[in-house]
């Protein structure tokens, strides 16, 4: 550690910083590049299929989900249908609006394995309105 060692110490510190996974993801902007919604809060997509996922331990039950193909970039994601009987109001080939489910750093929440998005609207009508019977499904 000599008098003229500052440059070497700075370079070493920078190299060590870049070796850490979290810093690298932040510095290169990988989170935004890998995000299917591309940084936006919501996105529209078409329902490919309905499915049920089993909850993680210690809970037991079936989580109702849909596989959605996003219109903006063609990526496929799994989205959760919140609350009771919501799956009855969604059919294949419907246009749904999805949003992030609210986990830290955009991750899955609670006992739902690998699901990071939830459905908030079906064919432009709020899923909550359809579920409670305040609005009718648009017939095509």
VENJO-V545898 format. One line per field, one symbol per residue. psi: psi as a letter, one per 30 degrees, with the letter a starting at -180 (. if undefined). burial: I if it has 16 or more other ideal C-beta (glycine too) atoms within 10 Angstrom, else O. A space follows every 10 residues. Layout:
# VENJO-V545898
psi = ???
burial = ???
This chain:
# VENJO-V545898
psi = iaehgeeeee eeeeeeeffk eeeeeeefhe eeefkefhfl fllllkkelk lkkklllglk lkkklkkkjk eegglklkkk jkakgfffgk lkgljlkllk fglkggllkb gjjgjgllkf kkhfkkeeee efgfllkkk.
burial = OOOOOOOOOO OOOOOOOOOO OOOOOOOOOO OOOOOIIOOO OOIOIOIOOO OOIOOOOOOO OOIIIIIIOI OOOOOOIIII IOOOOIIOII OOOIOIIIII IOOOOOOIOO OIOOIIIIIO IIIOIOIOOI IOOOOOOOOO
